[in-house]
Amino acid sequence: MNGETVDVARTGEAALRWLSRNRAGFCLGDDVLDAATEVDRTLKPLGELAQVCVCVCRHTRPGTPHHRLAAELLTFAWDQTDHGALFLELQRLEPAGTYPLEFYAAFASAGLRHSGFEEFAATVAATRGWRATEQYPNRLLGVLNTERRTGLPAHEEDGTVLCRTWLGSLPEPWMFERGAGYSATHVIFHLTDWGRAVHQVPSWLACYLETWLPPWLDTCLDAGQWDLSCELLAVAASLPSPPDRAMVEGAWDMVADAQEPSGALAEVGPAPHRPALPLDFLHCYHSTLMAAYAAALTSARLDCDAMGGQGLP
């Protein structure tokens, strides 16, 4: 890392160290296959951990603390799934569910695969029911990316789905709010395969975001929306052109100030007349993951830009 991105890198490393120390929060219980078990509190955090670690490994150099910590956490997450066997059981229990394949895809993109699950998932994905499952457009983009990552044929074209999303409609910028923001960030994550293929953002959409993402980011930073702010920073680093250095460095200064000494980052910071949320695992794990993810993307893009386009993908 060069000196100009060291603060971003330090914030990301601190987040990874917190995640490593608190990995027990991602452990799956014996009831993971029970119908009453909440996916959002069990499999979803583990899947998000895996996705972020794959991205950090991809955008950092082997031998660095970032890469080592992310690789160790990815191995931990894979072990929690019984090396992929869990996904086969989940898909058998819920054939119409897309989430087992979506979580599995992160591991598969890193070369961690389970042949039995992939054979079963290919059968399910070939059905009329799978192709006709009703999804919000931004969620459908995620399923299509999942299919490609696992070697399955995508059952629809990204371009036709993109135009049905909130972001793809090029909405009036003043219509931006929290829910729309999360929808917009995930559109870019899925289009670019989580920052791997920035060229897949169409020029018309990149131009729109280059204009309106900075004020959206300012709004979220001023409101202490740290989780969404980090997602927007990840988007800024996932566009065809490198992010504006002054914009992202100023934003990262604010994120670093909000980060706890432990490395944790609250989803939402204190605001006037609102007490701070308790900083327990559920209130900070996702925003801390997003800090690690966005920091890896930002550092890689700024380093690449500083070296005239040479560097990590």
PELINDA-V263452 format. One record per pair of residues at least 24 apart in sequence whose C-alpha atoms are under 8 Angstrom apart, sorted by the first residue. I is the first residue (numbers start at 1). GAP is how many residues later the second one is. Records with the same first field share a line. If there is no record, write none. Layout:
I=GAP + GAP
This chain:
1=298 + 302
2=301
5=294 + 297 + 298
7=245 + 246 + 249
8=241 + 244 + 248 + 287 + 290 + 291
9=286 + 287 + 290
11=245 + 248 + 252 + 280 + 281 + 284
12=54 + 279 + 280 + 281 + 282 + 283 + 284
13=52 + 53 + 279
14=248 + 249 + 250
15=248 + 249 + 250 + 273 + 274 + 276 + 277
16=50 + 53 + 54 + 247 + 272 + 273 + 276
17=52 + 246
18=244 + 245 + 246
19=266 + 269 + 270
20=49 + 53
23=50
25=256
26=51
27=53
28=52
33=56 + 57
43=60
44=59
45=240 + 241
46=31
47=30 + 56 + 57 + 59
48=55 + 238 + 241
49=24 + 25 + 28 + 240
50=24 + 27 + 28 + 56 + 57
51=55 + 56
52=237 + 238 + 240 + 241
53=240
54=52 + 53 + 55 + 56
55=139 + 140 + 238 + 241
56=236 + 237 + 240 + 241
58=254 + 255
59=237 + 238 + 241 + 253 + 254
60=236 + 240 + 252
61=251
78=29 + 34
83=29 + 30 + 31
84=29 + 30 + 33
85=29 + 31 + 32
87=30
88=28 + 29 + 32
91=29 + 30
95=29
96=28 + 33 + 34 + 37
98=45
101=45 + 46
102=40 + 41 + 44
105=41 + 42 + 44 + 45
106=43
108=41 + 42
109=40 + 41
118=32
122=30
125=27
131=24
136=29
137=24 + 25 + 27 + 28
138=24 + 27 + 45 + 46 + 48 + 49
141=46 + 49 + 50
142=44 + 45 + 48
145=45 + 46 + 48
158=33
162=25
168=37
170=35 + 38
173=39
176=40
178=50
181=47
182=46 + 49
185=46 + 47 + 50
188=47 + 50
189=46 + 49
192=46
194=44
195=39 + 40 + 42 + 43 + 102
196=42 + 117
197=41
198=40 + 41 + 42
199=40 + 41
200=40
201=38 + 39
206=33 + 34
210=26
214=33
218=33
221=30 + 33 + 34
223=46 + 48
224=44 + 45 + 46 + 47
225=42 + 43 + 44
226=29 + 32 + 39 + 40 + 41 + 42 + 43 + 61
227=39 + 40 + 41 + 59 + 60 + 61 + 63 + 64
228=39 + 59
230=57 + 60 + 61 + 64
231=59 + 63
233=61 + 65
234=59 + 60 + 61 + 63 + 64
237=57 + 60 + 61 + 64
238=59
242=59 + 60 + 63
243=55 + 58 + 59
245=57
263=25
264=24
265=26
